[in-house]
Amino acid sequence: MRVSHTAVIERNGRFDTHFATEPYEAGWAGEARWFLRVASATGRWAVQTEISPDGHHWCAHGEAVRFDAPGLYTVGVTQFGGWLRLAAHPEQGEAHLHAQVYLTLKE
């Protein structure tokens, strides 16, 4: 039987500039998936997984997901090492985002 875990990383977060979630140690997992439930959004946003060997120094990993409307968006992650976080930024001009972020992990 596989082991799985779901963590609520951001609950009702409100953002209007670049942000990154708190680091999450996930070295035990073989795969991960971010879920971003957007309640409201203005402007166009890009979200992307960032990975780290130590939880302090980060690099982008995989493709960014772009959106400009409420909905449920997801980013899958494999071959990521020990630490994960989700980074987001508006692609241009003023933008606002109200969302929840979940991280699901499987061994």
N, C-alpha and C positions, 0 to 999 in steps of 0.2 A: 504494500500500500504506500502511495506517495504521501509525503508530508507537505502541507501547504499552510500559508499564513497570509492574512490580509491586515494591513495597517492603514489607519486613517491618518494621513500625513498633514493635510490642511482641511480644516472644517470651516466653511463659510468665509474663506479668505477673500479679502478685497485688495486689488492691486491696480496700480496705474503706472507702473514702471517695471523695469527688469526685476525679477525675483528668482530665488532658488529655494527649494524646500530644505528643511533640515536634513543633514546626512543620515542615511540609514545603512547600518551594517548588515550585509546580506551574503557574506562569503559562503555560507552553507548551502545556498540555493543554486540550482542549476539553471533556472530561468526566472524571469521577473516580468511583470506587466504593470504599467502605470495606467490608471483610469483618471481622467479629468472630467468631472461633471460640471459643466459651465452653466450657471443659472442666468447670467447676463454678461454680455460682452459688447464693447464698442471698439471700433478699429480692428485691425487684423493682428493676430498674435501668432507667435511661433513657440512651440515647446519642444524640448529635446532632453534626452537623458544625458547626464554627466556621470562619469565614473572616476574613482579615486583608489589608489593603493592604501591610503592612510586616513581618509576622511578630512584632509586639509587641502590637498592640491588636486585640482579638477581638470578634466578634459572632456570635450564633447564626444558622444558615442552614438553612432547610428544616424538615421535621418530625422529631421525635424518634422513635426506635424503642425500644420497651419490651419487656423480657423478664424471666423469672424462673426459667429452666431452661437446662441445657446445650443447645448447638446451634450452628448457623451462622446469623448474622444479617448483613444488608447494608443499606447506606445509599448511595443514588445522589446525585451532586452535579453540577449544571451551573451556569453563570453565576456562577463563584466568584472571579474575580480571580486574585491571585497566590499566596496562602498558604492552606494547609489544616491543620486538626488535628481530632481526634475527642475530644469531651468526654463524660464519663460520670459519673453520680451515682446513689446509691441513692435511691429515692423516699421511703422512710421507714424509721426505725429502723436496727438493725444489719444490715449486708449484707456479703457477701464475694464476690469475683469472681476467677476464675483464667481468663485468656484470652490469645489471640494476636490481634493487629490487623495487617491487611494493607491497603495502599492500592494500587489499580490505576488507572493513568492512561492515557488514549488521546488522540491528536491527531486 
